[in-house]
Amino acid sequence: MVNKRKGKLELDWVGKGDIILTKFNEKGKTYPASYFQGQVSDEELMPREFELVESIGKPDSENMLIWGENLVALRSLEREFTGRIKLIYIDPPFNTGQDFEDYEDGLEHSIWLSMMENRLEIAYRLLSENGFIFVHIDDNNQAYVRILLDKVFKTANFRNNIITKRIKKNIREREKVKSVNTGHDFVLLYSKNPEALLNHPTIKIKRKERWHSFEAAGVRKGMDYELFGHKPRTGNHWRWSYERAQKAIKEGILRKNPRTNKPEYFIPATEESLTDTVWTDINAYSFHWDFKTEKSEELLKRIIETSTEYNDWILDFFAGSGTTGAVAHKIERNWIMIESKEDTIKKKTLRRIKAVVKGDPTGISKEVGWKGGGGFKFYKLGEPLIVKHKSYPSIKIINPKYYNKALIKVICNLEGFKFRENDKVLHGVNKLGNKYGHITEQYVSQSYISFLKDKIVDNEEMIVYCFNYDEKISLPFNIIIKKLPKDLGKAYQLRLRL
């Protein structure tokens, strides 16, 4: 529909602008929780810490496998990874009517669109200026997602709609059918900005050296000169300028055709050929890891090699079987994967990536010579920093789980400071290096402030986060106090509603 206020063509739906979190009911099934309906609080949406569960392989590896709700996990990555991700590949749930079983189709479709919009907006911020996003989708939602991506990534940044091959059914079950069998998916490709460039994908095709007609379709000024007694037909032109053609004749790569006497040029033998947007030479799906919608390593290899270089960062926030991380690991890229379902991440994703580190022989391993190595860290998304008091639910308190170093780290992340591991006073610093955060569980008195004042100079600032303080304190011009939890994340909560 047309938005009359802005004069733009936009996709509209019931509940547009809602914030959707995936939650789990008592039976362990997922359901969409709505911010509009009061099922999601501001505190639940705030960034959190990633709690290390296990380190696998090389201890200095930065690769991350994250278990937790993907919208909150993406928000938690923003502090460190905004503008750093070169490639995002996602294979979201296709919204076929089975994603949220207890909702009727129309409402479910709206929820799905809100869920995608929330996550794509953060994805845009995480991408580097020369980054790309590939969204794998089927025919049920391709048209909707295309318009959604146009809005978030801008129409000018659309690059391609790639066709990928599905496993096809070839059994006639009835004489008449409602529709023909679906044989393909779509992969929508967008860039962060129009100047970003791809590596052109190729396919391996051995072709012998050959001679090809020198004539090409279309009119080009000055390219219709006489050559070997011939001119191109009306509406056509020669492939090269006159000067280049004369040079090519001397080099022996332009000649008369022995039979027709018309010009032809030499094409050397090749091992590969440029491919287009029809990727039916490879299957999009594979069946190595017991996952219904497992994507093939061949597909991800082509996507990653088309859009990244060695050591670039790759993100997949619908990890599923873990194909993105597996391929990125085997061809030496850095990767982050997020998966919300405990059963999936522990029984599928984690198991697979551990196998990759040990030398998994499936997929592209033989082609790239993969023998194992590297490492990754398995994280769990931490609990919210602010929670309701158990006895007095109307009162919000700092989660008792966070104290000392853990409290300092999570507040630094939430308030936009870089955590300083070994500094006992200036716990966090801003990007400019002129504002510091100090977090304490102690009572803040006048003498406490005097102690802190000596740790910074006049052109620097400090924010002190504490639970209680002397309200008669005289504060220096460059120090302010924020009381926990009341003053925490106010700017962040305001941003959620804009």
C-alpha positions in Angstrom: 0.0 0.0 0.0 1.0 3.6 -0.4 2.0 5.5 2.7 0.3 8.9 2.0 2.3 10.7 4.7 5.7 9.7 3.4 4.7 9.2 -0.3 6.4 5.8 -0.3 5.3 2.4 -1.5 5.4 0.2 1.7 4.3 -3.3 2.8 1.7 -3.1 5.5 0.2 -5.7 7.8 -1.6 -6.2 11.1 0.6 -5.3 14.0 3.3 -3.7 11.9 6.0 -2.2 14.2 5.5 -4.8 16.9 8.5 -6.4 18.5 8.4 -10.2 18.5 10.4 -12.5 20.7 10.4 -16.3 20.5 9.5 -17.8 23.8 8.8 -21.4 25.0 5.7 -22.6 26.7 5.5 -25.3 29.5 5.6 -28.1 26.8 8.8 -26.6 25.3 7.1 -25.4 22.1 7.9 -22.0 20.7 5.4 -19.2 20.6 5.7 -15.6 19.4 5.5 -13.1 22.3 4.3 -9.6 21.4 5.7 -6.3 22.8 2.4 -4.6 21.8 0.4 -7.1 23.9 2.6 -6.7 27.0 4.1 -10.2 26.6 7.6 -8.7 26.2 9.1 -6.1 28.6 11.7 -3.4 27.9 14.1 -5.2 30.2 13.8 -8.5 28.2 14.9 -6.6 25.1 18.0 -5.0 26.6 21.5 -6.4 25.6 22.9 -9.2 27.7 26.1 -10.9 28.4 27.1 -14.1 26.6 27.9 -16.8 29.2 30.7 -19.1 28.1 29.5 -22.7 28.3 32.3 -24.5 26.5 35.5 -23.7 24.6 36.3 -26.1 21.8 39.6 -26.4 19.9 42.0 -23.5 19.8 41.5 -21.4 23.0 42.1 -18.1 21.2 39.4 -18.7 18.6 36.8 -15.9 18.3 34.2 -17.9 16.5 30.9 -17.9 18.4 28.0 -20.3 18.6 25.3 -18.7 20.7 22.2 -20.4 22.3 19.5 -17.9 22.9 16.6 -15.8 21.5 18.0 -14.4 18.3 16.6 -10.8 18.5 18.1 -10.3 22.0 21.4 -12.0 20.9 21.6 -9.6 17.9 21.1 -6.6 20.1 23.8 -8.0 22.4 26.2 -8.2 19.4 25.7 -4.6 18.4 28.2 -3.2 20.9 31.1 -5.1 19.4 30.1 -6.0 15.9 28.2 -3.0 14.4 29.7 -2.4 11.0 32.0 -5.4 11.1 30.0 -8.3 9.5 30.9 -8.8 5.8 28.2 -11.5 5.1 24.9 -12.4 6.6 23.2 -15.6 5.4 19.9 -16.5 6.8 17.5 -19.4 6.1 14.5 -18.3 8.2 11.4 -20.4 8.8 9.5 -20.3 5.6 6.1 -19.6 7.3 4.3 -22.5 5.6 1.6 -22.7 8.3 3.6 -24.8 10.7 5.8 -22.2 12.5 3.3 -21.2 15.2 0.8 -24.0 15.3 -1.8 -22.3 17.6 -2.3 -19.2 15.4 -4.7 -18.9 12.4 -3.0 -18.2 9.0 -3.6 -14.5 8.6 -2.4 -13.6 12.1 0.6 -15.9 11.8 1.6 -14.2 8.5 1.6 -10.8 10.2 3.6 -12.1 13.2 6.2 -13.7 10.8 6.6 -10.3 9.0 7.1 -8.4 12.2 9.6 -11.0 13.4 11.6 -10.7 10.2 11.5 -6.9 10.2 12.8 -6.7 13.8 15.8 -8.8 13.0 16.6 -7.4 9.5 16.9 -3.9 11.0 19.6 -5.0 13.3 21.2 -7.1 10.6 21.6 -3.9 8.5 23.4 -2.1 11.3 25.8 -5.1 11.9 26.8 -5.3 8.2 30.0 -3.6 7.1 29.8 -0.8 4.5 30.9 -3.3 1.8 28.8 -6.1 3.2 26.1 -8.3 1.8 23.0 -10.2 3.0 21.6 -13.4 1.4 18.1 -14.4 2.4 17.1 -17.9 1.5 13.3 -18.2 1.1 10.6 -20.2 -0.8 7.7 -19.1 -2.9 5.3 -18.6 0.1 7.0 -15.4 1.2 9.5 -14.4 -1.4 7.4 -11.5 -2.6 6.8 -10.1 0.9 10.5 -10.5 1.9 11.6 -8.7 -1.2 9.5 -5.6 -0.3 10.7 -5.8 3.3 14.3 -6.0 2.2 13.7 -3.0 -0.1 12.5 -1.0 2.9 15.4 -2.0 5.3 18.3 -2.3 2.8 17.0 0.2 0.2 15.8 -0.7 -3.3 19.1 0.6 -4.8 21.0 -2.1 -2.9 19.0 -5.0 -4.4 21.5 -7.1 -6.4 20.0 -10.5 -7.5 17.2 -13.0 -7.0 19.1 -16.3 -7.2 17.3 -19.6 -8.1 18.5 -22.7 -6.2 17.5 -26.3 -6.8 15.3 -28.3 -4.4 15.0 -32.0 -4.2 12.1 -32.8 -6.5 9.3 -35.3 -6.2 9.0 -37.5 -9.3 6.1 -39.7 -8.3 2.6 -39.2 -9.9 0.2 -39.6 -6.9 -3.0 -38.5 -8.7 -4.1 -37.6 -12.2 -5.1 -34.0 -11.5 -3.2 -31.6 -9.2 -3.7 -28.1 -7.8 -0.2 -27.0 -8.8 2.9 -28.4 -10.3 5.8 -29.6 -8.1 8.1 -26.9 -6.7 11.6 -27.4 -8.0 13.4 -24.3 -6.6 13.9 -21.8 -3.8 15.0 -18.2 -3.9 18.0 -16.5 -2.4 17.6 -12.7 -2.3 20.9 -10.8 -2.4 21.2 -7.2 -1.1 24.3 -5.1 -0.3 24.8 -2.4 2.4 25.5 0.2 -0.2 25.6 0.4 -4.0 29.4 0.6 -4.2 30.0 -2.9 -2.7 31.5 -5.4 -5.2 31.2 -9.2 -5.4 33.5 -11.9 -6.6 31.8 -13.3 -9.7 30.8 -16.9 -9.0 32.0 -19.6 -11.4 31.2 -23.2 -12.2 33.7 -25.8 -13.2 33.3 -26.7 -16.8 36.2 -27.9 -19.0 36.0 -26.4 -22.5 38.5 -27.0 -25.3 40.1 -24.1 -27.2 37.9 -22.9 -30.0 37.2 -20.2 -32.6 34.1 -18.0 -32.3 32.3 -15.5 -34.6 33.7 -12.0 -34.3 30.2 -10.5 -34.8 28.0 -9.3 -31.9 24.5 -8.0 -31.6 23.7 -4.3 -31.3 25.0 -1.1 -32.9 28.2 0.5 -31.7 29.6 3.6 -33.4 32.9 2.9 -35.2 32.7 -0.8 -34.8 31.3 -1.6 -38.3 34.5 -1.2 -40.3 35.4 -3.6 -43.1 37.4 -6.7 -42.1 38.6 -9.5 -44.5 36.2 -8.0 -47.1 33.2 -8.2 -44.7 31.1 -5.8 -42.6 28.8 -6.8 -39.8 25.2 -7.4 -40.6 22.7 -4.5 -40.1 22.1 -4.0 -36.4 25.4 -5.8 -35.4 29.0 -4.8 -34.7 32.5 -6.2 -34.5 33.6 -7.1 -30.9 36.7 -5.0 -30.9 37.9 -1.6 -32.1 39.7 -1.4 -35.5 43.1 -0.9 -33.7 42.6 -3.8 -31.4 41.5 -6.0 -34.3 44.6 -5.2 -36.3 46.8 -6.1 -33.3 44.9 -9.4 -32.8 45.4 -10.4 -36.4 49.2 -9.9 -35.9 49.0 -12.0 -32.7 47.2 -14.8 -34.5 44.0 -14.7 -32.4 41.8 -13.1 -35.1 41.5 -14.7 -38.5 39.3 -15.6 -41.5 37.1 -18.6 -41.0 38.6 -21.2 -43.4 35.1 -22.0 -44.8 33.2 -18.7 -44.8 36.1 -16.2 -44.8 34.2 -14.2 -42.1 36.2 -13.0 -39.1 36.5 -15.2 -36.0 38.5 -14.9 -32.8 40.3 -17.5 -30.7 39.0 -18.5 -27.2 41.6 -20.5 -25.2 40.7 -23.7 -23.3 39.0 -23.0 -19.9 38.5 -24.9 -16.6 35.5 -22.8 -15.5 32.8 -20.6 -16.7 30.9 -17.6 -15.1 27.6 -18.5 -13.7 24.4 -16.4 -13.5 21.5 -16.3 -11.1 20.3 -19.8 -11.9 22.2 -22.1 -9.6 20.7 -25.4 -10.6 24.2 -27.0 -11.0 24.2 -27.7 -7.2 21.6 -28.9 -4.8 20.5 -26.4 -2.1 19.7 -29.2 0.3 21.7 -32.1 1.8 21.1 -34.9 4.3 24.2 -35.5 6.3 23.2 -34.2 9.7 19.6 -35.4 10.2 18.0 -32.0 9.9 14.9 -31.6 7.7 15.9 -28.3 6.0 19.7 -28.7 6.1 21.3 -26.6 3.4 24.2 -28.0 1.4 27.8 -27.0 2.0 28.2 -26.5 -1.8 25.6 -23.8 -1.8 27.1 -22.0 1.2 30.6 -22.3 -0.2 29.5 -20.5 -3.4 27.7 -17.7 -1.3 30.7 -17.2 1.0 33.3 -17.2 -1.7 31.2 -14.8 -3.8 30.9 -12.2 -1.0 33.9 -12.6 1.4 37.6 -12.9 1.7 39.9 -14.8 4.1 39.2 -13.9 7.8 36.0 -11.9 7.1 33.2 -12.2 9.6 30.0 -14.1 8.7 26.7 -14.2 10.6 23.8 -16.6 10.6 21.1 -15.9 13.2 18.9 -18.9 12.2 21.7 -21.4 12.6 19.6 -24.7 12.4 21.9 -27.5 11.3 25.0 -25.2 11.3 25.9 -25.3 7.6 27.0 -21.7 7.5 29.5 -22.1 10.3 30.7 -25.4 9.1 31.6 -24.0 5.6 33.0 -20.7 7.0 35.2 -22.7 9.3 36.5 -25.0 6.5 37.4 -22.1 4.2 38.9 -19.9 6.9 36.4 -17.2 7.7 35.3 -16.0 11.1 31.8 -16.9 12.0 28.9 -16.3 14.5 25.8 -18.5 14.6 22.7 -18.0 16.8 20.1 -20.7 17.5 17.2 -20.4 20.0 16.0 -23.9 20.4 17.9 -25.9 23.0 17.3 -29.3 21.4 18.4 -28.1 18.0 21.6 -26.4 19.1 22.8 -29.2 21.5 21.8 -32.2 19.3 22.5 -30.8 15.8 24.5 -27.5 15.6 27.0 -28.0 18.4 27.6 -31.7 17.5 28.2 -30.8 13.8 30.7 -27.9 14.5 32.6 -30.1 17.0 32.9 -32.7 14.2 34.2 -30.0 11.8 37.0 -29.0 14.3 37.9 -32.7 14.5 38.1 -33.1 10.7 34.5 -33.9 9.5 34.9 -35.5 6.0 31.4 -34.6 4.7 30.3 -31.8 2.3 33.1 -29.8 0.8 35.9 -31.3 3.0 37.5 -33.3 0.2 37.3 -30.4 -2.3 39.0 -27.9 0.1 41.3 -30.4 1.7 39.8 -30.0 5.2 41.5 -32.1 7.9 40.3 -30.3 11.0 41.6 -27.5 13.2 40.6 -24.1 14.6 38.1 -23.7 17.3 35.0 -21.9 18.6 33.3 -20.9 21.8 29.8 -22.1 22.8 27.8 -19.4 24.6 24.5 -19.2 26.3 22.6 -15.8 26.2 22.6 -14.5 29.8 19.6 -13.7 31.9 18.1 -10.1 31.8 20.0 -7.6 34.0 16.7 -6.2 35.4 14.0 -8.5 36.8 10.9 -8.3 38.9 11.2 -8.7 42.6 9.9 -12.2 43.5 7.7 -11.0 46.4 6.8 -7.6 45.0 6.4 -8.0 41.2 5.8 -4.2 40.7 9.3 -3.5 41.9 12.2 -3.9 39.4 15.6 -4.9 40.7 19.0 -5.9 39.4 19.1 -9.6 38.8 20.8 -11.1 41.9 22.8 -13.3 39.6 24.9 -10.3 38.6 27.4 -9.0 41.0 31.0 -7.9 41.1 32.7 -8.4 37.7 29.6 -9.9 36.0 27.6 -6.8 37.0 30.3 -4.5 35.7 30.5 -6.2 32.3 26.8 -6.3 31.6 26.3 -2.6 32.6 29.2 -1.6 30.4 27.7 -3.4 27.5 24.2 -2.0 28.1 25.4 1.6 28.5 27.8 1.6 25.5 31.2 1.3 27.3 34.0 -0.9 26.3 34.8 -3.1 29.3 38.3 -2.6 30.8 39.3 -6.0 32.1 42.1 -5.0 34.4 41.1 -1.5 35.6 39.7 -1.6 39.1 38.2 2.0 38.9 37.6 3.0 35.3 35.6 0.0 34.4 34.5 1.0 31.0 35.4 3.6 28.4 33.4 5.2 25.5 34.6 5.1 21.8 36.2 8.6 22.1 38.1 7.6 25.2 37.0 10.6 27.2 34.0 9.2 29.2 34.3 6.4 31.8 31.9 4.2 33.6 32.4 3.1 37.2 30.0 0.5 38.7 29.8 -0.2 42.4 27.7 -2.1 44.9 29.0 0.1 47.7 27.3 3.1 49.2 28.6 6.2 47.4 29.6 9.0 49.8 31.3 12.4 49.4 34.7 10.8 50.1 34.0 8.1 47.5 33.3 10.8 44.8 36.5 12.6 45.9 38.5 9.4 45.3 37.0 9.0 41.8 37.5 12.6 40.9 41.3 12.1 41.2 41.2 9.3 38.6 40.1 11.6 35.7 41.2 15.0 34.4 39.0 18.0 33.7 38.3 17.3 30.0 37.1 13.7 30.9 33.7 12.6 32.3 32.5 9.8 34.5 29.2 8.1 35.1 28.9 6.3 38.5 26.4 3.5 38.7 25.3 2.5 42.2 22.4 1.2 44.3 22.5 3.9 47.0 24.3 7.2 47.5 24.3 10.2 49.8 21.7 12.6 48.2 23.6 15.6 49.7 26.7 14.9 47.7 28.3 17.8 45.9 29.3 16.4 42.5 32.1 17.8 40.3 31.0 19.2 36.9 32.3 16.1 35.1 30.8 13.3 37.2 27.1 12.2 37.3 25.4 9.4 39.3 22.9 6.9 37.9 20.9 4.9 40.4 20.5 1.1 39.8 18.2 -0.1 38.4 15.9 3.0 38.0 18.2 5.0 35.7 19.6 2.1 33.8 19.1 1.9 30.0 16.6 4.8 29.8 18.0 6.0 26.5 18.0 2.4 25.2 14.3 1.9 26.2 13.4 5.1 24.5 15.1 4.0 21.3 12.9 0.8 21.3 9.8 2.8 20.9 10.9 5.1 18.1 
